[in-house]
Amino acid sequence: MKIDIYTSTKNGEKHLSVAKGTKIEDLELPDTIDPELLTLSPFKTRLEIELKVEHNAVDQADVIAQIEEKGYAVHGAKRVISLSR
C-alpha cells in the first residue's frame, strides 16, 4: 500500500497517514481526534508499506489496519540508532 504521511505542525512526532492520493481536506475526522493533528504540514512524504516487510520507523500493520478501517491512520514514527564499539 502506498501512503502519504503528513506531520503535525504543532508536534513533529505526530503523523496522519492516508492512502496515496487521498485529499486530507476531504476526510471526516472525529471530534475526539488529537487537536495537534488538525494542523498538518502542507508537505507530505510518500511511503510504500507492506505487511511482509519490516519498516524501522512505522508499525506497518497498525497503519494499514487504521487506513482500511477509518480511511486514515494516526501514528508516531521512531528511529532507533545503536552505537557499539
Biopython code that builds the backbone (N, CA, C, O; Angstrom):
import numpy as np
from Bio.PDB.StructureBuilder import StructureBuilder

atoms = [
    (1, "MET", "N", (0.857, -1.174, 0.000)),
    (1, "MET", "CA", (0.000, 0.000, 0.000)),
    (1, "MET", "C", (0.903, 1.237, 0.000)),
    (1, "MET", "O", (1.838, 1.338, 0.794)),
    (2, "LYS", "N", (0.613, 2.153, -0.882)),
    (2, "LYS", "CA", (1.342, 3.423, -0.900)),
    (2, "LYS", "C", (0.549, 4.426, -0.068)),
    (2, "LYS", "O", (-0.666, 4.561, -0.216)),
    (3, "ILE", "N", (1.270, 5.128, 0.812)),
    (3, "ILE", "CA", (0.608, 6.086, 1.682)),
    (3, "ILE", "C", (1.281, 7.452, 1.588)),
    (3, "ILE", "O", (2.448, 7.565, 1.212)),
    (4, "ASP", "N", (0.525, 8.477, 1.935)),
    (4, "ASP", "CA", (1.059, 9.821, 2.086)),
    (4, "ASP", "C", (1.050, 10.116, 3.577)),
    (4, "ASP", "O", (0.037, 9.920, 4.248)),
    (5, "ILE", "N", (2.183, 10.590, 4.096)),
    (5, "ILE", "CA", (2.315, 10.878, 5.520)),
    (5, "ILE", "C", (2.388, 12.389, 5.705)),
    (5, "ILE", "O", (3.208, 13.068, 5.085)),
    (6, "TYR", "N", (1.516, 12.901, 6.569)),
    (6, "TYR", "CA", (1.505, 14.317, 6.911)),
    (6, "TYR", "C", (1.953, 14.462, 8.364)),
    (6, "TYR", "O", (1.658, 13.605, 9.197)),
    (7, "THR", "N", (2.659, 15.537, 8.662)),
    (7, "THR", "CA", (3.178, 15.776, 10.003)),
    (7, "THR", "C", (2.461, 16.948, 10.648)),
    (7, "THR", "O", (2.185, 17.955, 9.996)),
    (8, "SER", "N", (2.158, 16.811, 11.938)),
    (8, "SER", "CA", (1.544, 17.900, 12.691)),
    (8, "SER", "C", (2.506, 19.081, 12.748)),
    (8, "SER", "O", (3.699, 18.904, 12.995)),
    (9, "THR", "N", (1.989, 20.280, 12.520)),
    (9, "THR", "CA", (2.832, 21.472, 12.645)),
    (9, "THR", "C", (2.993, 21.863, 14.107)),
    (9, "THR", "O", (3.856, 22.675, 14.441)),
    (10, "LYS", "N", (2.173, 21.295, 14.975)),
    (10, "LYS", "CA", (2.235, 21.598, 16.410)),
    (10, "LYS", "C", (3.163, 20.627, 17.150)),
    (10, "LYS", "O", (3.733, 20.970, 18.185)),
    (11, "ASN", "N", (3.306, 19.411, 16.606)),
    (11, "ASN", "CA", (4.131, 18.395, 17.244)),
    (11, "ASN", "C", (4.688, 17.486, 16.150)),
    (11, "ASN", "O", (3.968, 16.647, 15.609)),
    (12, "GLY", "N", (5.940, 17.651, 15.833)),
    (12, "GLY", "CA", (6.577, 16.914, 14.744)),
    (12, "GLY", "C", (6.677, 15.420, 14.944)),
    (12, "GLY", "O", (7.122, 14.703, 14.047)),
    (13, "GLU", "N", (6.264, 14.931, 16.124)),
    (13, "GLU", "CA", (6.300, 13.491, 16.374)),
    (13, "GLU", "C", (4.960, 12.830, 16.117)),
    (13, "GLU", "O", (4.818, 11.619, 16.291)),
    (14, "LYS", "N", (3.964, 13.623, 15.699)),
    (14, "LYS", "CA", (2.630, 13.083, 15.421)),
    (14, "LYS", "C", (2.361, 13.161, 13.925)),
    (14, "LYS", "O", (2.618, 14.177, 13.279)),
    (15, "HIS", "N", (1.832, 12.055, 13.388)),
    (15, "HIS", "CA", (1.623, 11.952, 11.949)),
    (15, "HIS", "C", (0.219, 11.440, 11.641)),
    (15, "HIS", "O", (-0.379, 10.701, 12.423)),
    (16, "LEU", "N", (-0.283, 11.848, 10.495)),
    (16, "LEU", "CA", (-1.545, 11.341, 9.971)),
    (16, "LEU", "C", (-1.243, 10.827, 8.577)),
    (16, "LEU", "O", (-0.718, 11.558, 7.736)),
    (17, "SER", "N", (-1.575, 9.569, 8.334)),
    (17, "SER", "CA", (-1.307, 8.956, 7.034)),
    (17, "SER", "C", (-2.601, 8.541, 6.363)),
    (17, "SER", "O", (-3.573, 8.169, 7.020)),
    (18, "VAL", "N", (-2.593, 8.614, 5.045)),
    (18, "VAL", "CA", (-3.743, 8.232, 4.228)),
    (18, "VAL", "C", (-3.242, 7.453, 3.020)),
    (18, "VAL", "O", (-2.060, 7.510, 2.680)),
    (19, "ALA", "N", (-4.140, 6.733, 2.380)),
    (19, "ALA", "CA", (-3.775, 6.052, 1.137)),
    (19, "ALA", "C", (-3.336, 7.099, 0.115)),
    (19, "ALA", "O", (-3.887, 8.198, 0.064)),
    (20, "LYS", "N", (-2.362, 6.754, -0.679)),
    (20, "LYS", "CA", (-1.824, 7.662, -1.692)),
    (20, "LYS", "C", (-2.946, 8.339, -2.477)),
    (20, "LYS", "O", (-3.879, 7.689, -2.947)),
    (21, "GLY", "N", (-2.829, 9.650, -2.603)),
    (21, "GLY", "CA", (-3.779, 10.400, -3.407)),
    (21, "GLY", "C", (-5.016, 10.875, -2.666)),
    (21, "GLY", "O", (-5.807, 11.638, -3.220)),
    (22, "THR", "N", (-5.203, 10.438, -1.419)),
    (22, "THR", "CA", (-6.356, 10.878, -0.633)),
    (22, "THR", "C", (-6.183, 12.340, -0.257)),
    (22, "THR", "O", (-5.113, 12.743, 0.198)),
    (23, "LYS", "N", (-7.220, 13.131, -0.444)),
    (23, "LYS", "CA", (-7.166, 14.542, -0.050)),
    (23, "LYS", "C", (-7.543, 14.648, 1.413)),
    (23, "LYS", "O", (-8.657, 14.295, 1.799)),
    (24, "ILE", "N", (-6.612, 15.137, 2.236)),
    (24, "ILE", "CA", (-6.898, 15.177, 3.674)),
    (24, "ILE", "C", (-8.025, 16.147, 4.005)),
    (24, "ILE", "O", (-8.708, 15.977, 5.015)),
    (25, "GLU", "N", (-8.228, 17.159, 3.170)),
    (25, "GLU", "CA", (-9.324, 18.096, 3.438)),
    (25, "GLU", "C", (-10.694, 17.443, 3.235)),
    (25, "GLU", "O", (-11.703, 17.986, 3.684)),
    (26, "ASP", "N", (-10.745, 16.287, 2.567)),
    (26, "ASP", "CA", (-11.997, 15.566, 2.368)),
    (26, "ASP", "C", (-12.283, 14.548, 3.472)),
    (26, "ASP", "O", (-13.359, 13.952, 3.496)),
    (27, "LEU", "N", (-11.328, 14.343, 4.389)),
    (27, "LEU", "CA", (-11.533, 13.383, 5.472)),
    (27, "LEU", "C", (-12.540, 13.917, 6.478)),
    (27, "LEU", "O", (-12.589, 15.115, 6.758)),
    (28, "GLU", "N", (-13.331, 13.017, 7.006)),
    (28, "GLU", "CA", (-14.249, 13.376, 8.086)),
    (28, "GLU", "C", (-13.633, 12.875, 9.382)),
    (28, "GLU", "O", (-13.833, 11.727, 9.780)),
    (29, "LEU", "N", (-12.881, 13.753, 10.033)),
    (29, "LEU", "CA", (-12.198, 13.388, 11.256)),
    (29, "LEU", "C", (-13.149, 13.536, 12.447)),
    (29, "LEU", "O", (-13.953, 14.468, 12.488)),
    (30, "PRO", "N", (-13.060, 12.622, 13.413)),
    (30, "PRO", "CA", (-13.951, 12.702, 14.572)),
    (30, "PRO", "C", (-13.595, 13.890, 15.469)),
    (30, "PRO", "O", (-12.469, 14.387, 15.443)),
    (31, "ASP", "N", (-14.564, 14.331, 16.256)),
    (31, "ASP", "CA", (-14.330, 15.430, 17.194)),
    (31, "ASP", "C", (-13.293, 15.059, 18.248)),
    (31, "ASP", "O", (-12.690, 15.940, 18.861)),
    (32, "THR", "N", (-13.086, 13.777, 18.461)),
    (32, "THR", "CA", (-12.173, 13.307, 19.501)),
    (32, "THR", "C", (-10.721, 13.215, 19.028)),
    (32, "THR", "O", (-9.851, 12.843, 19.815)),
    (33, "ILE", "N", (-10.439, 13.542, 17.772)),
    (33, "ILE", "CA", (-9.067, 13.427, 17.285)),
    (33, "ILE", "C", (-8.176, 14.429, 18.017)),
    (33, "ILE", "O", (-8.621, 15.510, 18.401)),
    (34, "ASP", "N", (-6.948, 14.062, 18.198)),
    (34, "ASP", "CA", (-5.963, 14.924, 18.848)),
    (34, "ASP", "C", (-5.925, 16.272, 18.127)),
    (34, "ASP", "O", (-5.676, 16.307, 16.922)),
    (35, "PRO", "N", (-6.164, 17.380, 18.831)),
    (35, "PRO", "CA", (-6.197, 18.691, 18.175)),
    (35, "PRO", "C", (-4.878, 19.059, 17.488)),
    (35, "PRO", "O", (-4.866, 19.874, 16.566)),
    (36, "GLU", "N", (-3.775, 18.463, 17.933)),
    (36, "GLU", "CA", (-2.493, 18.741, 17.273)),
    (36, "GLU", "C", (-2.446, 18.184, 15.852)),
    (36, "GLU", "O", (-1.589, 18.571, 15.057)),
    (37, "LEU", "N", (-3.368, 17.277, 15.536)),
    (37, "LEU", "CA", (-3.397, 16.701, 14.190)),
    (37, "LEU", "C", (-4.345, 17.449, 13.260)),
    (37, "LEU", "O", (-4.555, 17.034, 12.120)),
    (38, "LEU", "N", (-4.906, 18.532, 13.734)),
    (38, "LEU", "CA", (-5.804, 19.322, 12.884)),
    (38, "LEU", "C", (-5.048, 20.347, 12.053)),
    (38, "LEU", "O", (-5.603, 20.922, 11.118)),
    (39, "THR", "N", (-3.788, 20.577, 12.388)),
    (39, "THR", "CA", (-2.941, 21.479, 11.609)),
    (39, "THR", "C", (-1.759, 20.663, 11.114)),
    (39, "THR", "O", (-0.831, 20.372, 11.869)),
    (40, "LEU", "N", (-1.801, 20.303, 9.853)),
    (40, "LEU", "CA", (-0.776, 19.430, 9.270)),
    (40, "LEU", "C", (0.100, 20.206, 8.303)),
    (40, "LEU", "O", (-0.337, 21.171, 7.675)),
    (41, "SER", "N", (1.321, 19.772, 8.198)),
    (41, "SER", "CA", (2.228, 20.430, 7.271)),
    (41, "SER", "C", (1.749, 20.201, 5.847)),
    (41, "SER", "O", (1.268, 19.116, 5.519)),
    (42, "PRO", "N", (1.874, 21.206, 5.007)),
    (42, "PRO", "CA", (1.462, 21.033, 3.616)),
    (42, "PRO", "C", (2.364, 20.057, 2.876)),
    (42, "PRO", "O", (2.025, 19.578, 1.794)),
    (43, "PHE", "N", (3.492, 19.776, 3.459)),
    (43, "PHE", "CA", (4.446, 18.871, 2.853)),
    (43, "PHE", "C", (4.065, 17.455, 3.210)),
    (43, "PHE", "O", (3.652, 17.186, 4.338)),
    (44, "LYS", "N", (4.192, 16.579, 2.296)),
    (44, "LYS", "CA", (3.873, 15.184, 2.575)),
    (44, "LYS", "C", (5.005, 14.279, 2.129)),
    (44, "LYS", "O", (5.773, 14.611, 1.225)),
    (45, "THR", "N", (5.091, 13.159, 2.763)),
    (45, "THR", "CA", (6.091, 12.155, 2.432)),
    (45, "THR", "C", (5.354, 10.931, 1.919)),
    (45, "THR", "O", (4.425, 10.456, 2.572)),
    (46, "ARG", "N", (5.738, 10.424, 0.792)),
    (46, "ARG", "CA", (5.116, 9.217, 0.258)),
    (46, "ARG", "C", (5.965, 8.015, 0.656)),
    (46, "ARG", "O", (7.194, 8.058, 0.601)),
    (47, "LEU", "N", (5.291, 6.949, 1.054)),
    (47, "LEU", "CA", (5.978, 5.743, 1.500)),
    (47, "LEU", "C", (5.180, 4.536, 1.043)),
    (47, "LEU", "O", (3.950, 4.566, 1.022)),
    (48, "GLU", "N", (5.877, 3.484, 0.679)),
    (48, "GLU", "CA", (5.199, 2.230, 0.368)),
    (48, "GLU", "C", (5.394, 1.302, 1.554)),
    (48, "GLU", "O", (6.523, 1.023, 1.958)),
    (49, "ILE", "N", (4.280, 0.824, 2.110)),
    (49, "ILE", "CA", (4.360, -0.086, 3.248)),
    (49, "ILE", "C", (3.773, -1.433, 2.868)),
    (49, "ILE", "O", (2.822, -1.525, 2.091)),
    (50, "GLU", "N", (4.366, -2.479, 3.437)),
    (50, "GLU", "CA", (3.934, -3.842, 3.157)),
    (50, "GLU", "C", (3.969, -4.638, 4.446)),
    (50, "GLU", "O", (4.895, -4.497, 5.245)),
    (51, "LEU", "N", (2.967, -5.469, 4.649)),
    (51, "LEU", "CA", (2.909, -6.283, 5.864)),
    (51, "LEU", "C", (4.097, -7.234, 5.984)),
    (51, "LEU", "O", (4.570, -7.494, 7.090)),
    (52, "LYS", "N", (4.572, -7.742, 4.884)),
    (52, "LYS", "CA", (5.619, -8.758, 4.908)),
    (52, "LYS", "C", (7.018, -8.183, 5.095)),
    (52, "LYS", "O", (7.964, -8.931, 5.347)),
    (53, "VAL", "N", (7.162, -6.874, 4.976)),
    (53, "VAL", "CA", (8.477, -6.245, 5.066)),
    (53, "VAL", "C", (8.497, -5.325, 6.288)),
    (53, "VAL", "O", (7.665, -4.426, 6.411)),
    (54, "GLU", "N", (9.457, -5.558, 7.192)),
    (54, "GLU", "CA", (9.542, -4.737, 8.393)),
    (54, "GLU", "C", (10.072, -3.352, 8.047)),
    (54, "GLU", "O", (10.992, -3.210, 7.242)),
    (55, "HIS", "N", (9.487, -2.344, 8.659)),
    (55, "HIS", "CA", (9.944, -0.966, 8.473)),
    (55, "HIS", "C", (10.460, -0.489, 9.811)),
    (55, "HIS", "O", (9.821, -0.721, 10.837)),
    (56, "ASN", "N", (11.603, 0.172, 9.823)),
    (56, "ASN", "CA", (12.221, 0.525, 11.091)),
    (56, "ASN", "C", (11.609, 1.740, 11.778)),
    (56, "ASN", "O", (11.976, 2.035, 12.916)),
    (57, "ALA", "N", (10.697, 2.452, 11.139)),
    (57, "ALA", "CA", (10.146, 3.657, 11.764)),
    (57, "ALA", "C", (8.629, 3.635, 11.920)),
    (57, "ALA", "O", (8.081, 4.448, 12.665)),
    (58, "VAL", "N", (7.940, 2.727, 11.235)),
    (58, "VAL", "CA", (6.474, 2.729, 11.234)),
    (58, "VAL", "C", (5.952, 1.318, 11.496)),
    (58, "VAL", "O", (6.462, 0.345, 10.940)),
    (59, "ASP", "N", (4.934, 1.216, 12.346)),
    (59, "ASP", "CA", (4.251, -0.061, 12.569)),
    (59, "ASP", "C", (3.280, -0.242, 11.395)),
    (59, "ASP", "O", (2.132, 0.200, 11.442)),
    (60, "GLN", "N", (3.768, -0.895, 10.358)),
    (60, "GLN", "CA", (3.019, -1.001, 9.111)),
    (60, "GLN", "C", (1.666, -1.676, 9.274)),
    (60, "GLN", "O", (0.680, -1.228, 8.689)),
    (61, "ALA", "N", (1.604, -2.743, 10.056)),
    (61, "ALA", "CA", (0.334, -3.463, 10.242)),
    (61, "ALA", "C", (-0.709, -2.546, 10.859)),
    (61, "ALA", "O", (-1.866, -2.551, 10.438)),
    (62, "ASP", "N", (-0.311, -1.758, 11.855)),
    (62, "ASP", "CA", (-1.240, -0.847, 12.510)),
    (62, "ASP", "C", (-1.703, 0.251, 11.558)),
    (62, "ASP", "O", (-2.891, 0.568, 11.508)),
    (63, "VAL", "N", (-0.780, 0.828, 10.810)),
    (63, "VAL", "CA", (-1.137, 1.895, 9.867)),
    (63, "VAL", "C", (-2.092, 1.366, 8.797)),
    (63, "VAL", "O", (-3.093, 2.014, 8.492)),
    (64, "ILE", "N", (-1.800, 0.217, 8.234)),
    (64, "ILE", "CA", (-2.671, -0.373, 7.209)),
    (64, "ILE", "C", (-4.057, -0.652, 7.786)),
    (64, "ILE", "O", (-5.067, -0.336, 7.156)),
    (65, "ALA", "N", (-4.108, -1.243, 8.980)),
    (65, "ALA", "CA", (-5.400, -1.567, 9.603)),
    (65, "ALA", "C", (-6.222, -0.306, 9.846)),
    (65, "ALA", "O", (-7.425, -0.295, 9.584)),
    (66, "GLN", "N", (-5.590, 0.757, 10.343)),
    (66, "GLN", "CA", (-6.319, 2.010, 10.591)),
    (66, "GLN", "C", (-6.848, 2.615, 9.294)),
    (66, "GLN", "O", (-7.993, 3.063, 9.239)),
    (67, "ILE", "N", (-6.020, 2.629, 8.253)),
    (67, "ILE", "CA", (-6.457, 3.200, 6.970)),
    (67, "ILE", "C", (-7.623, 2.393, 6.400)),
    (67, "ILE", "O", (-8.587, 2.964, 5.890)),
    (68, "GLU", "N", (-7.532, 1.073, 6.487)),
    (68, "GLU", "CA", (-8.621, 0.242, 5.968)),
    (68, "GLU", "C", (-9.910, 0.447, 6.762)),
    (68, "GLU", "O", (-11.002, 0.384, 6.199)),
    (69, "GLU", "N", (-9.787, 0.694, 8.070)),
    (69, "GLU", "CA", (-10.971, 0.857, 8.913)),
    (69, "GLU", "C", (-11.550, 2.271, 8.851)),
    (69, "GLU", "O", (-12.764, 2.438, 8.733)),
    (70, "LYS", "N", (-10.685, 3.292, 8.929)),
    (70, "LYS", "CA", (-11.159, 4.677, 9.075)),
    (70, "LYS", "C", (-10.860, 5.585, 7.891)),
    (70, "LYS", "O", (-11.421, 6.675, 7.786)),
    (71, "GLY", "N", (-9.975, 5.140, 6.996)),
    (71, "GLY", "CA", (-9.581, 5.994, 5.878)),
    (71, "GLY", "C", (-8.344, 6.829, 6.176)),
    (71, "GLY", "O", (-7.849, 7.540, 5.301)),
    (72, "TYR", "N", (-7.845, 6.749, 7.396)),
    (72, "TYR", "CA", (-6.634, 7.453, 7.797)),
    (72, "TYR", "C", (-6.015, 6.712, 8.980)),
    (72, "TYR", "O", (-6.665, 5.879, 9.612)),
    (73, "ALA", "N", (-4.750, 7.026, 9.273)),
    (73, "ALA", "CA", (-4.076, 6.434, 10.422)),
    (73, "ALA", "C", (-3.379, 7.539, 11.199)),
    (73, "ALA", "O", (-2.775, 8.437, 10.614)),
    (74, "VAL", "N", (-3.467, 7.466, 12.502)),
    (74, "VAL", "CA", (-2.761, 8.384, 13.390)),
    (74, "VAL", "C", (-1.630, 7.585, 14.022)),
    (74, "VAL", "O", (-1.860, 6.512, 14.579)),
    (75, "HIS", "N", (-0.414, 8.104, 13.937)),
    (75, "HIS", "CA", (0.725, 7.350, 14.459)),
    (75, "HIS", "C", (1.913, 8.259, 14.707)),
    (75, "HIS", "O", (1.927, 9.430, 14.325)),
    (76, "GLY", "N", (2.893, 7.687, 15.350)),
    (76, "GLY", "CA", (4.174, 8.341, 15.531)),
    (76, "GLY", "C", (5.168, 7.695, 14.589)),
    (76, "GLY", "O", (4.803, 6.896, 13.726)),
    (77, "ALA", "N", (6.393, 8.043, 14.762)),
    (77, "ALA", "CA", (7.465, 7.411, 13.987)),
    (77, "ALA", "C", (8.643, 7.265, 14.927)),
    (77, "ALA", "O", (8.875, 8.124, 15.778)),
    (78, "LYS", "N", (9.366, 6.213, 14.780)),
    (78, "LYS", "CA", (10.519, 6.024, 15.641)),
    (78, "LYS", "C", (11.730, 5.667, 14.805)),
    (78, "LYS", "O", (11.628, 5.050, 13.745)),
    (79, "ARG", "N", (12.851, 6.065, 15.305)),
    (79, "ARG", "CA", (14.108, 5.708, 14.662)),
    (79, "ARG", "C", (15.065, 5.336, 15.783)),
    (79, "ARG", "O", (15.380, 6.169, 16.632)),
    (80, "VAL", "N", (15.523, 4.104, 15.792)),
    (80, "VAL", "CA", (16.421, 3.647, 16.825)),
    (80, "VAL", "C", (17.806, 3.516, 16.230)),
    (80, "VAL", "O", (18.006, 2.866, 15.204)),
    (81, "ILE", "N", (18.758, 4.147, 16.895)),
    (81, "ILE", "CA", (20.147, 4.074, 16.442)),
    (81, "ILE", "C", (20.966, 3.432, 17.547)),
    (81, "ILE", "O", (20.922, 3.872, 18.696)),
    (82, "SER", "N", (21.704, 2.406, 17.206)),
    (82, "SER", "CA", (22.530, 1.729, 18.185)),
    (82, "SER", "C", (23.996, 1.974, 17.831)),
    (82, "SER", "O", (24.407, 1.832, 16.680)),
    (83, "LEU", "N", (24.752, 2.336, 18.824)),
    (83, "LEU", "CA", (26.177, 2.523, 18.642)),
    (83, "LEU", "C", (26.903, 1.482, 19.476)),
    (83, "LEU", "O", (26.545, 1.235, 20.628)),
    (84, "SER", "N", (27.907, 0.884, 18.899)),
    (84, "SER", "CA", (28.678, -0.103, 19.652)),
    (84, "SER", "C", (30.135, 0.012, 19.250)),
    (84, "SER", "O", (30.480, 0.558, 18.202)),
    (85, "ARG", "N", (30.962, -0.513, 20.106)),
    (85, "ARG", "CA", (32.409, -0.480, 19.831)),
    (85, "ARG", "C", (32.880, -1.836, 19.435)),
    (85, "ARG", "O", (34.066, -2.023, 19.162)),
]
sb = StructureBuilder()
sb.init_structure("model")
sb.init_model(0)
sb.init_chain("A")
sb.init_seg("    ")
for serial, (resi, resn, name, xyz) in enumerate(atoms, 1):
    if name == "N":
        sb.init_residue(resn, " ", resi, " ")
    sb.init_atom(name, np.array(xyz, "f"), 0.0, 1.0, " ", f" {name:<3s}", serial, name[0])
structure = sb.get_structure()
